Amino acid sequence: MTFNKYRSGLEERVAKQLEDLSIKFHYESLKIRFVKPSQPSIYTPDFILPNGVIIETKGQFLTADRKKHRQIREQFG
């Protein structure tokens, strides 16, 4: 089994071209932190009780669901 340190064939080809040209490089050695801009969205909860409690019925909360609900909670506490 051959170990490939690159994530794609394109990355592997670029690395080979750089090596063929004797150009030194580092692969995935830099991490850049950034904040994704917010995107206006609308959330429609399933049920609103008279006391203001919101009920959302979900069979399974996926990562995107958890992210959405965390953002709503942070913005509206």
TILUMLO-708442 format. One record per atom (N, C-alpha, C): x, y, z; residue in three letters. Coordinates in steps of 0.001 Angstrom, whole numbers, padded with zeros to 6 digits, always signed. Layout:
! TILUMLO-708442
XYZALA...
This chain:
! TILUMLO-708442
+000838-001184+000000MET+000000+000000+000000MET+000883+001247+000000MET+000611+002149-000896THR+001382+003385-001008THR+000742+004464-000159THR+001554+005134+000676PHE+001049+006235+001498PHE+001149+007521+000702PHE+000034+008234+000595ASN+000003+009509-000121ASN-000204+010608+000897ASN+000748+011525+001005LYS+000624+012585+002012LYS-000203+013768+001530LYS-000637+013739+000303TYR-001450+014834-000234TYR-002915+014425-000253TYR-003793+015422-000172ARG-005236+015146-000095ARG-005875+014892-001456ARG-005206+015269-002516SER-005787+015065-003843SER-004683+014840-004867SER-005104+014339-005997GLY-004165+014145-007093GLY-003613+015465-007595GLY-004455+016508-007565LEU-003991+017824-008006LEU-002876+018324-007102LEU-003052+018200-005780GLU-001991+018627-004853GLU-000716+017829-005111GLU-000859+016559-005364GLU+000310+015714-005630GLU+001033+016161-006906GLU+000270+016511-007934ARG+000888+016972-009186ARG+001599+018312-009002ARG+000984+019233-008243VAL+001620+020533-007996VAL+002913+020335-007212VAL+002877+019467-006200ALA+004086+019192-005416ALA+005191+018633-006314ALA+004829+017737-007199LYS+005816+017155-008122LYS+006395+018232-009025LYS+005565+019132-009533GLN+006050+020219-010387GLN+007009+021118-009617GLN+006659+021456-008372LEU+007545+022296-007554LEU+008877+021595-007313LEU+008816+020295-007006GLU+010060+019532-006796GLU+010893+019487-008068GLU+010245+019265-009223ASP+010962+019221-010501ASP+011646+020543-010808ASP+011067+021649-010318LEU+011646+022978-010527LEU+012598+023376-009397LEU+012840+022449-008463SER+013718+022694-007300SER+013237+023866-006458SER+011938+023997-006353ILE+011346+025050-005527ILE+010993+024437-004177ILE+011547+025004-003106LYS+011260+024509-001767LYS+009858+024944-001341LYS+009173+024097-000599PHE+007828+024423-000132PHE+007515+023631+001124PHE+006510+024102+001837HIS+005963+023407+003008HIS+004522+023053+002660HIS+004109+021873+003037TYR+002752+021432+002737TYR+001891+021500+003982TYR+000813+022250+003926GLU-000166+022408+005009GLU+000487+022685+006369GLU+001435+023575+006367SER+002130+023905+007615SER+001621+025197+008257SER+000773+025925+007559LEU+000258+027197+008053LEU-001227+027063+008348LEU-001649+027526+009514LYS-003067+027551+009886LYS-003496+029008+009987LYS-004539+029393+009282ILE-005023+030763+009278ILE-006406+030778+009916ILE-006532+031494+011013ARG-007821+031604+011698ARG-008617+032750+011079ARG-009884+032498+010856PHE-010760+033533+010328PHE-012169+033290+010836PHE-012991+034319+010731VAL-014383+034241+011153VAL-015244+034282+009901VAL-016079+033288+009754LYS-016993+033291+008618LYS-018064+034349+008870LYS-018341+035168+007875PRO-019369+036188+008081PRO-020733+035526+008266PRO-021558+036173+009061SER-022884+035615+009282SER-023732+035782+008030SER-024668+034892+007918GLN-025545+034882+006767GLN-026974+035039+007269GLN-027682+036064+006821PRO-029060+036229+007293PRO-029886+034971+007013PRO-030589+034507+008013SER-031388+033288+007888SER-032696+033448+008643SER-033612+032559+008368ILE-034900+032550+009067ILE-035099+031171+009671ILE-035521+031150+010920TYR-035815+029902+011618TYR-037283+029921+012011TYR-038015+028870+011685THR-039423+028760+012033THR-039591+027594+012994THR-039725+027865+014306PRO-039872+026779+015267PRO-041219+026068+015091PRO-041265+024820+015541ASP-042480+024019+015380ASP-043624+024500+016264ASP-043360+024676+017558PHE-044430+025029+018498PHE-043986+026153+019412PHE-044899+027087+019708ILE-044665+028152+020678ILE-045745+028007+021743ILE-045336+027841+022998LEU-046292+027733+024097LEU-046675+029120+024595LEU-047826+029243+025262PRO-048262+030552+025757PRO-047245+031221+026673PRO-046425+030426+027377ASN-045425+031013+028282ASN-044128+031376+027561ASN-044104+031254+026213GLY-042929+031649+025442GLY-041940+030530+025178GLY-042178+029349+025721VAL-041277+028218+025486VAL-041420+027776+024031VAL-040286+027581+023375ILE-040251+027145+021980ILE-039891+025665+021956ILE-040657+024878+021213ILE-040385+023446+021082ILE-040069+023141+019629ILE-038941+022529+019406GLU-038530+022085+018073GLU-038484+020563+018099GLU-039237+019936+017223THR-039242+018472+017174THR-038269+018016+016095THR-037306+017210+016501LYS-036305+016693+015579LYS-036052+015239+015933LYS-035982+014383+014942GLY-035624+012999+015189GLY-034150+012884+015532GLY-033312+013601+014805GLN-031871+013569+015024GLN-031306+014954+014725GLN-030534+015493+015663PHE-029893+016789+015444PHE-028562+016538+014746PHE-028441+017015+013527LEU-027189+016912+012786LEU-026298+018087+013166LEU-025064+018062+012711THR-024119+019136+013029THR-024668+020491+012607THR-025260+020570+011425ALA-025806+021846+010953ALA-026951+022317+011844ALA-027771+021364+012337ASP-028866+021721+013241ASP-028328+022281+014548ASP-027333+021626+015115ARG-026749+022094+016381ARG-026138+023471+016210ARG-025456+023680+015089LYS-024839+024978+014829LYS-025908+026066+014740LYS-026975+025785+014003LYS-028055+026761+013846LYS-028664+027105+015197LYS-028982+026109+015995HIS-029619+026361+017288HIS-028670+027047+018272HIS-027395+026751+018193ARG-026421+027442+019041ARG-026359+028918+018665ARG-026374+029222+017363GLN-026344+030619+016916GLN-027601+031358+017348GLN-028751+030706+017248ILE-029998+031334+017672ILE-029963+031617+019171ILE-029499+030652+019961ARG-029430+030814+021415ARG-028473+031961+021782ARG-027322+032038+021082GLU-026357+033107+021365GLU-026927+034482+021039GLU-027735+034566+019985GLN-028270+035857+019579GLN-029518+036283+020341GLN-030277+035305+020818PHE-031536+035642+021467PHE-031655+035143+022893PHE-030577+034504+023404GLY-030430+034058+024779GLY-031612+033425+025361GLY
